[in-house]
Amino acid sequence: MTINVRTSSLGYPRIGGSREWKKALEAYWAGRISREKLEEELSAIQESHLRTQRDAGLDFVPVGDFSYYDHVLDTAFMFDVVPPRFRKENGKEGLDLYFAMARGGENATACEMTKWFNTNYHYIVPEIGETAPRLVWNKPLEAYRFAKSRLGIAGKPVLVGPYTLVRLSKGYAAQEFESVVRRFLPVYVQVLKELAEEGATWVQLDEPALATGFPQEHLKLLEEIYGELSTAAPGLSILLQTYFEAAEPLGDILKLPVSGFGLDFVHDGGANLEALRQLEWPAGKSLWAGIIDGRGIWRCDPEAKLSLAEELAALVPGDSLILQPSCSLLHVPVSVRGERKLKPEVRGALAFADEKLEELALLKLALREGREAAGEALSEANAALAAFRALPERSRADVAELTRGLAELPDRRSTAYAERARLQRVKWDLPLLPTTTIGSFPQTPEVRQARLKWRRGEWNQEQYDSFIRKEIESAIAFQESAGLDVLVHGEFERTDMVEFFGEKLDGFLFTEGGWVQSYGSRCVKPPVIYADVAFTEPMTVKETVYAQSLTQRPVKGMLTGPVTILNWSFVRDDLSREQVALQIALALRQEILALESAGIEMIQVDEPAVREGLPLKASDQEAYLDWAVRAFRISTGLVRPTTQIHTHMCYCEFGEMIGSISDMDADVISIETSRSHGELIESFESMHYDKGIGLGVYDIHSPRVPSVLEMETAIDRALRVLEPEQFWINPDCGLKTRGWKETEAALRNMTEAAVSARRKTGA
C-alpha cells in the first residue's frame, strides 16, 4: 500500500553552517560593516537556507522564520509594540531601534529576555502596556515575496499566533488578557489579507501555548480569534501549529475553524496519538504531523517512524497527511557533513537540520512508492543505528553499580540550614551585604587566541597554564581593588560552562560545528551525552587553588550543576533524563569533595537551567522537580556544615518554584532580576525565603554600564522585602561575554552601591 504524504518544515536554523549570521550581526554592531552590507549578507544567508529546503524536496517551505535577532521580537516590532523608553532614544529608528530593544540603548534598559518554553533558546519579551497595535512591517509578506522573487518558491509564511504572543508578553493585568488579544486581531487580519492578495495559500500560525494547557474559558476566545482570522482571507488556509508537548484538550482544539493542525508526535509522551485514536478526525482538515525530532540530534528509527506515519494515515482520511519535524529546526545544528573527527559509529547516528530534511525525504519516498524503493537507504539507517547502540561505553558496569547504590546515598546536608548559617557567619566573617560575581570574567580575544594555540598544539601545556595563571592573577588583583568580598578565579580556561565539564567527564563527545542559537548572536555548541557519564579526575581544583593562594579573601569554586549540564547538552534518548542527571550528579559529587579537600570551602554549583527543563504540563512538573532537586543534593550533600554551597539561576519564575529552590538546600542562591526590572522582588512581598539570596542588580547581557544610583535603587527595593543578613549583591549572570572596560566600571559601581547600602542600614 502506498500513501500520498507530503512534507514540510516549521523553520530552519538562522545561524548558517559557519555561523555567518552571527558574524555579520556582530560586525554591524561593532561598526565594521554598514547597514547595507549587513542586509546584503543576511539576505544571502536567507536565500541559501531557502534553497537548501527546496532542494531537500519539501512540499511546503517555511518563510518568515528567518530573523535578524528573534522571531518574537520580530512579531512585536512589526505590530509597533515598542516600549515608551525606546521612543525617547535619540535618532533610533528602524533596525537600530529594533536592536536597541534587544540589547539596550544609551538611556534605555533592554527588554526582558527569557526561555522559549522549555528550550535553551531565549526570546525577547514583548511589553504591551497601553500599546494600540498597528501594522508597520508585514514581515511574513516580505519573506514570501523574497522567496518567490529569488527562487520561485511559493513559501508557507510563519508567524507567532495571537494567543501565544499575548501569553508570552508582559505589561497587562491577568484579567485583561482576552481584551488584549482582541486588540491584536485587526493587525493579524491585515497581515493575512495582504498575504492572500499576494497569492499565499497557507500560513502557519504558531501557537505552542496551546500545548502548555489553557483555561477552559479561553476556548471561546480561541474560537473567536480563529473564526475571525479564517473568514478574513477566505483563499488563505490557516495551519494552527503546536509543538513541544501534547495539544490538550485535543478534541476541543480540533473544533477550531482552521484548515490544518500541527501536532508534535515526538515530545507529547504519546498523548496526541492516543487522543487521535479516540477521536474522529474532522473532515476537510489536514494533519501536519511532527514525527521527526526537531530538538534532538539523533537519527530516527525509520521503521518506527514509518509505522507511526502509516497509523496516522489510517486515522486521517484522504491525502491530508503532511510529515514534518516536531518543531522548528532552530534548536539543532545545521549539518553533520562537517563532523570529520567523530568515530563512524557515532557520526552515523547523528541527524542535524539538513539530515532531518533527508529523513523526511526518505519517509516520503518509502510511503509514496513503497519500502522497496527506499530499501538501500533504509538498510543503511538500520545498520548505523545498530552499530551505535552496540558501543560498549553506553553500558558501563561501573556506572550501573554506582547508580544501583543511589537509594542508600545521603542526599541532604547533615546539618540544618539555620545551624550551618551560624557556623558559616563565624567562619567567613563577611560584611553585611557581601559582594561577589557569578563566576566568569571577560573572554577576551587574547584568551580565545591562547586557547586556540593550545588546542592546535602551537603552545604546550606549560605555556597555556602560564597564560591562564597570569589571567587569574589579574582577575584577583582587580577584584581586590574593586572591593569585592568573595572572589572568583575568572574561568579563563573554560570555553563554555557545560562544555568544559563535558570534556573532562566520560560519556560526552564534542562536535566541530554543532552550533545552535541561544540568544541574539550568542551561539553555543552543546556537548553530546552519548554514553554513560563518569568522573575521571579533578576538573577545577588546580585553577581554584591557585587563585586562593593569591588572596586572603575567599575564592569560590565554580561548577555547573547536574541538571544544567543535562539541559544544555544533547542527551542520549535510550535512558530517561532522570537517569542521566543522576549519573552526572554522582560524578560532580566527587569533584566537590576534591575541592573541599583542597581547602576550597565556598563552592558554587550553578543550576541556571533547572527552570527551563520544567515540563510544560503542570501535571508533570512535580515529578521533574523532585528528581532535579535530588540530583543537586546528591552533588552537594556530603560537604561539611561550614562549607558554603552557592547556586545560580537565570530567568527563573521564582514564585512558581520557591519550594523546590528551598529544597535544593543551597546556602546562597543568586537569581537574575535586572531585565525583569525588579518584578521578581514582588514575589518576596507574599512569600518567605529563609536562606541567603543575591538578586542581580545589573544586566550583563547589555553593554551599558549602570550608574551607582541605579544599582542603589535596586538594592533598596530588595531590602524592603529581604533581611539585610540574607542579601548578597552581585550581577545577574556571568561576565564572560562583556569587555573588561565595561566590566570594571560596572563592578566598581556595584561595590560603591553596596557600601552606600551598608551605611543606610547602619552596618
N, C-alpha and C positions, 0 to 999 in steps of 0.2 A: 504494500500500500504506500502510495506517495501522498505528501501533504504540501499544499501550496503555501508555505510560510514565506514571510518577508522578514527583513532585518532592519534594525535601526540602532541608534545610539543616543544617549541623553546628553552627551557632552564629551569633550576631548581635552587632554592636558594643555594648558596655555604656554608652558614654560619653554617648549622646544627641546629637542633631543640633546642640545648642548647648553641649555639654559639661555638661549639667545634673548628671550623675552626679558628675563631678569637683567641681563647685561645692558640691554637698551634702556630700560627704565632707569637704572642706577646711573647710567651715563647722562641721561637727561637731567635727573635731579642734581647731579654734580656740576651741571653746566657745560659738559664736554660735547654735547650734541644739541642741535636746535630742535624745536618742536616739530618742524617739518621733517627732519631726519628721523626723529622718534616715530612719527606716524608712518613714514615710509618703511622703516624696519619692521614695525609691528604689523603693518598690512601684509608684508611679505611672509611673516610667520603665520598669520591667519590664513593666507591663501594656501600655504604649504599644508596646513592641518586639514583644510577642506579637501585638498587634492588626495591626501592620504586616505581619508574616509571614503571618498568617492571610489578610489581605485581598489579599496578593500571590498567593494561590492555592496555597500549598504544601500538599501532601497530608500531610506529616509536619513538624510544627513542633517544633523543639528546645526543651526546657525544662530548667532546671538549669544552663544555660551562663552565666546572669547571675550576677554575683559582686559582693560588697562590696569586693573588693580583687584577688583572684587565684584562679583555679579550682583550682590545685594546692594552695594554702594551704587552700582550702575542703575539699579531699579529706582532707588531713592532719588538719584540725581536726575534721571530722565523725567521724574514727576515733580522736580523742583523742591524736593524735601531737603532744604538746606538750612541748618540751624542759624538763628539770627546772628550769633557771634561771628560767623564766617562772612556774613553780608558786610561786616564792617572792615574786613581785611582789605586794605588799600590796594587797588589795582588787581585784585584777584578776580578772575573770571574764567569761564570755560574750563579747560583742562587743569589749570593751576588751582582754581577753586576746588575742583574735584580732588586733586591730590592733597590740598590743604585739609579737607575734611578727613582724609585717611591718615595723614601724617602730622597734622597740626600746622598752625601758622605762627607768625611772629607774635600775634596777640590773641590767639585762639587755640585752646587745647583740642587735640584730635578727638574725633568721635570715638565712642567706646568700641572696643573690639572684643569679640567673644567667639566661642567654638560654634561651628556649624553642626548642630545636633551633636551626635557622639563621635565626631571625626576629629582629626588634628588640623583641619582647615579652619581658619578664623575669618569671620565676616565682620564688616563694619555695621554697627547697629544704627538703623535709621532713627532720627529724633523727630517725631512727627509734630508734637506740640500743637500749635494752632494752625499748622500748615493747611492752606487750601490747595490741594494738588492741581497741577496743570502740566500738560504735556509740553515739555521744552525740547525733548530729544527722543525721537522714536527709534530707539536702538535696534529692536528686532527688525524693523523695516529697513534700516540702514544695512544691517547684516544680510538680510535677504537679497537686497539689491547688489551688495558686494559679491556674494556667491554666484548670483545669476550673471552679472556682467563679467566677472573674472574667469569663471569656469563653467558657466552654463548650468550650474546646479540650482534646481528649484528646491531650496532647503526647507527644513522644518524649523521655523523660529521658536526660540526657547525664551521663557520669561518666568520669573518668580510670580506665583499666583497671588491674588489679593489677600486671601485668607492667611497664608503663610507670611506674607510681607508684614502685615499688621501684627500678627502673633509675635514676630521676631523684633518688632520695633519697641521704642520707649517714648515717653513724653505724653502719655494719656492715662486716665484713670481706668481701672478694670471695667467699671460699669459703662465706659464709653466705647468699648471695643466694637460693638456692632455698628454704632453710628460712624466710627472712624473708618471701618471697612466700606461703608456706603459712600463715604467721601471720595474714595478711590475708584469707585465703579465707573464714573464718567470718563476718567482718563484711560482706564483699561478698555472701555468701549471704543474710544477714539483710536487706540493702538490697533485693535482688531479690525476695525473698519478700514483703516489705512492699509493693513496687510492684505485684506481681502481685495481691495481695489487694485493692489499691485499684482495679484494673481496667486498669492499663497493659498494652499489648500488645507494644510494642517498647521496648528500652532500648539506647542507644548507648554502648558501652564503647570509649573512645579508646585505641588502642594504637599511637601513632606510633613508638614504639621499635622496632616490627617493621619499619619502613622504614629503619632505620639498619644493618640486618644483625644477626644474633644467632647465637651459637654453636649448632652442631647439637645439642649435648646439651640445649639449652633447649627443643627441640621436644617432648620427653616432658613437660617441666614445663608447657608451654602446653596440651598435650593433657589433662593432669591438671586444670589450672586451669579450662579451659572445659568439660571434661566435667562437673566438679562444679557449675559455675555453671549450665550448661544443664539439669541434672536438678533443681536446687534449686527452680526455679519453672517447671514444665512449660508453663504457659499464657503465659509471657513469652518473646518471641523476642529473641535477642541479636544485635545488629549489632556485629561486630568492625570498628572503623573505623581505617584507617591513612591517613596523608597526609604530604605534604612530599617524598615520594620513592616509588620502586617498592617494593612489598612483596615481599621475596625471602627464601627461595625460595618463589615463589607456589604452586607445586604442593603443597608441604607445608602452607602456611598454609590452603589451601582444603580440606584434610582435617580441620581443626579442627571440633569438634562445635558449631557455631553456626548460626543461621538466615540470616545475611546477612553480606556482606563489603563494606566501604567501601574503594575504591581511588582513588588520585589519578591521573588521566589527563592532567594538565597539567604537573606538575613531576617526572614519572617518567622523562623522557628517552625516552619511547616503550616502556619496558621492560614495563610492565603489559599494554599492548595486545598486544605481541609474544608475551608469555607466554601470554595467553589464546588467541591463535591456535594455539598448540601444545598446549593443554590441553583436556580435556573438562570443561565446567562441571558442578559437582556438582548432581545432581538435588535439587530442592526448596529450593535456596538462592537468595537474591536478590542481585543486584549493585547496590550503591549507588555509582554512577559519578560521580566528581568531574570534570566536564568543563568547568565554568566556573572561571576562575582566582580562587581565594579570596584570593590575596595581591597580585595586581596590580590596577591601576585602569583597564586599557584595555578598551574594548568588545570583545566577542568577534566573530570572523568567523562569522556564523550558518550560512553554507553549510558551512564546515569542521566546525562542531560538529554539524550535522545529519547529515553524512556519518559522523562518528565514532559518534553515537548509533545510527544505522542499522546500522553494523557490529557494535556491541556487542549490539544487539537480536538480530542473527542468531546471535551466539555464546552468548546466554543464552536458554534455552527459556522459553516461556510469557510471562506478564505480570510477570516478576520483575525488570525493569529500572527503577531509580529514579535520576533525574538530580539532581545536586546540585553545589554548589561543591566545589572540590578540598580545602578545609579550612574551618575556621570563618571567618566574615566579620569576626571580631575584628580582623583585620590590615588592614582597609581602612576609609576614612571612611564616614559614614552615607549621604549622598546628594549627588548632583550638583546638585540643584534650586537650591541657594543660590548657585551659582557664576555670578554675573552679569557678571563683568569679563573672562572669558576670550574669546578670539576664537572665533567659531562653529565653525571647523574643528576646534579643539582640544576645545571643550566637547562636541561631537558624538561625539568618540572616547572619552570617559570613561565608566566604569561603576563606581560605588561600590556599597555594600552593597545599597541599595534597587534600583538599576538592574540588579544581578546577579540579584535575585529576578525582575525583569521579564524578563530574558533567559531565565531558566528557564521562565517562563510562556509566552514566545514559542516556545521549542523544543517545549514540551509541546503547544501548540496545533498547530504545524506537523506534528508527528509523529502526533498523535491524529486530526486532522481533515484533514491534507494541506497541502502548501505553499500551495495556493490560498487556504486560509482565513487564512493569515498573510501573504499576498502583499504588502500595503501596508507592514506593519511590516518585513518582510524587505528590501524595496526601500529603505526609509528607512535601515536599518542599513548596507546595502551602499554607498549614496551617501555616508553620513557617513564611512565608513572610506576611501573613495576620495579624498574632499576632504582628509582629514587626511594621507594618505600623499603627496599631491602638494605639500605645503608646501615651499618652496624651502630653508628653513633646516634641513631634515632631510637635505639632500645638498649640503653646502658644499664647493666645490672647494679652498678654502684649508686646511680641516681635513684633507681627503683627502690633500693634498700633504704636510702635516706628518706624518701617520701613515705615509705611504709611506716616509718617511726614518727611521723608528724603528730599523731594523736597524743604521744607521750611527751612531746616537747613543750616547755612553757612558752606561752605567747603573751605574757604580761610581765611588766616590771615587778620586781619582788617587793617594792616599797610604794605606797600610795603617793599620789602627786603632792598632796599637802606637805607630807614629810620630806619628800625629795626637794620641794621648793625651798624649804627652810635650810636643808643641808647645802643646797646649791648657792643660796644667798651668802652663806658663811664662806663657802669655798671660793667663789668668784669675786665677791666684794665689788660688784659693778655699781656705777652711779644710777640714780633714778633715771628712767627713760634712756636706757642704753642704746647706743647707735651701732649699726652694723650694715653690711650689704648682703645681698642674696647669694653671692658666690663668685661669679665670673667678672673679670675686668676686660677692657677692650682687646679684641683680637686684631691687632694692627697688621698692616701689610708685612711688616718685618717679622712678626710672629708666624704668619702664614707662610712666608718665604722660608723661614728657618725649618718649619715642619716639612715643607716640600723638599728641601735639600736633604733632610734626614731620610725621608721616605725613598728618595731616589738614590740614596747611597752616596751623595756628594759630601755629606757630613757623617762622621762616625758617631757612635752613641755618646762618647765623652764630649765631643763638640756640641752636640744637641743638648745634653744635660747641662753643660756650662752656660749655654744661652738661656735655658729655662731658669736656672738658678739666678742669673742676673735680672731676669724679668721679675722673679719673685722678690728679690732684694728691693727693686724699685717700687714694687707694689706695696710692700710692707712699710718702706720709708714714707711713701705718700700717705698711706692710711694713718700712720702715727702723726704725721704733720697736719693732717686734716682733722685730727681729734677723734677718730673713730674708736669705739671702746672694744669691740670684738672684731678681729681681723680675719681675712681670708688670704689664701696664697695666690688667688687670681685665675687658676685653671688654664694657664697658658699652654700647657701640654695637651689640652683636650680640644678636639675638633668640635664635638657635639656632646651634650650631656648624656646621651644614651649610647651613641656610637663608641665613645671612649670605653665604657664598661663592656659593651659587646665584644670589643676587640680583645679584651683580657679574660673573658669567660668562654668556656667551651659551649658549643651549641649554636653559636652565631656565625653568620657569614656576611660579607660586605660586597656590594655591587660597585662597579666603576661609575655607572651613570644612572643609578636608580633614584633620581631626584624627584621630589614632589613639592608642590607649593604648600607652605604653611600659612603665611600671611603676606600680603603685598608681594614684594620681590623676594621675600625671605623663603628660600628653598632648603629642604632638609633631605638627607639621604638615609632613610630609616634602615637600621640593621635588620637582618632577616634571621629569625629564630627558626632554624630548620631541623634541629636535633635536640637532645636532652641538654639542659643547662647545668653547668657545674663550675665550682670555684677551682682555680688552679694555683694562684699565688697572689700575695697582696698587690693591690692595684693603685692605691692612693697614698700609701704610708710615706714613701720616700719624699715626695714634694711637700707634704703637710708637715712632716717632722722638720724638714729644713726650714720652712717658713717659721715654725715655732721657735727654732733656735735663734732667730734674728730679733726677737721681741719678748718683752715681759708680759705683754697683753695676750689674752687668749686668742688662739687661731682655731677656727672651726675646721674640722674635717668635712669634706664635701662629697656626698654620694647622691646618686639618683636612685629613687625608691623602686621597689619591685613592680608596682602597678604602672608607674610611668614608663619604665623600661618595656613592659608588656604593651602598653597602649601606644607607644611611639615606635614600635617595631612592626614589621610584617611577621605575623605569627603562624607557625605550623597549624594546619587545620585538622590534624588527626587526634589531637588532645584538646580537652576543654581549656579555656583561657584560665580558669582557676588552677588547673594542674600546672600550667606553665608558670603562672605567677608564684606559686609556692616553690617551684624549683628555683626561681630567681631569688626568692626570699632567703632560702637556705644558703645560697651562695653569698649573698650580701651580709648575712649574719656573720660569716667567717671574716669578712673584710672589716666590719665594725669592731669585732673583738680584737682584730690585729691592730687597728688604730688605737683602741683603748690601751692595749698592752704596750704600745709605743709612746704612751703619755699624752695622747690626744683625747681629751675628755669633754670636749664640746663638739658634737657631731651633728651635721645637718643632713637629713635624708629626705631629699626633695620628692614631693609627690604632686607636681602641678597637674598631672593628667588623671587623677582619680575621678574628678567630676565628669570629664569627657567620656569616660568609659561607662558611665551610668546608663543602663538600658532606658530606652525611650518610654517604655510602658511602665507605669507606676507599679504594676503587679510584679514586675521582675526586679525592681530596684533593691529591695531589702536583701535578697539573696546575694546580689552582686556586692553590696556594701559590706555584708558580713565577711565574705572571703577577701575583699580588698583590704579591709581593716586588719583582718587576721594576718595577711601577708606582711603588712607593715610591722605589726607587733612581733611576728616571728623574726623579722630582721633585727629589731631593736631590743627585744625583751630580755636579753641576758646581761646588759651592761649594769655597772654599779649605780647605786642611787645618786651619787654625786656627779655622775656623767650626765651632762645635759644634752638631751636629744631635741634638735630643731627639725622642723619640716617647712616646706613652702608650697603654696598652692596658687595657681593662676586662674583668673576668670571663673571663680567659683561662686555659685549661688549659695552663699554661706548658710542662709536661713534654712534652706532645704536639707542641709547635711550636718547641722551643728551637732546632733547626737553622735553621728558616725565620726566626725572630726575629733570630738572629745574622746571617743572610744579608742582612737589611734594612740592616745596616751603620750603624745609628744609633750615635752616640757614647754616648748615655744613654737608657735606657728606664725608664719608670715603669709599675708594674703594680699593679692593685687586689689587696689581700690581706686587708684588715681584716675583711670579712664572712666570709671563709673561716677566720677565727681562726688565721691564720698557717700553714694547711696547705700553701700554696704554697711556703713556706720549706723544707719537707721535700724538695721537688724538688731543691734545691741540694745535698742531702746525697749524692745519687747522680749529679749531673751538674755540669759546669763551664761557667760563663758568664764570658766574658773582658772584657766591656765594662761601662760604668757602668750602675748599676741603682738605681732607687728603688722600694722596696716600701711601698705605702701604709700608714701607721702609725695612721690612724684613718678611720672610716667617715663619709663626708659625706652618706650617704643617710638618716642618722638625726639628729634634732635634739639628741641628747645630746652633752655635751662630755666627752671622755675626760680622765682625770687625767694628770698628768705621769708618774706611776708606771706607768700602763697603757701609755703610749707608750714609756717607757724599756724596759719588758719586751719590747715588740715589736721595738725596735731591738736589744736584747741578743740576742734569739733569732736575728735575721737575721745578726748579726755572728758567730755561731757557725759559719755556713756561707759567708759572704761576706767578702771582704777589705775593711777599712775604706777603702782607697783607691778602691774602686769604688762605694761605697754612698752614695746620696743619701737625704735624709729629706724626705718630703712626705706630704700627704693622699692618699687613694686615688683621688680624682677632683676635678673642678672644683667650685667652691663657689657656683655660680650660684643653686641652689635654697635655700640657707641664709640665715639672717638675720645681720646684722652682729654682734650681741651674741655669739652662739654662735661665729661665725667668728673674731672677735678673741680670744675666750677660748681656743679650741682651738689656734689658731696660736701664741699666746704659750706655751701649754703645750708645744706641739711643739718650739719653739726652745729652751725650757728643757730639755726632754728631750735635745735634740741636744747642748747644752752639757755636760750631765751625761755623755753617752756619750763625748764627746771627752776629758773628764777621765779616764774609765775606761781609754781606750785610750792615755793618756799624751800626747795631742796638745796 
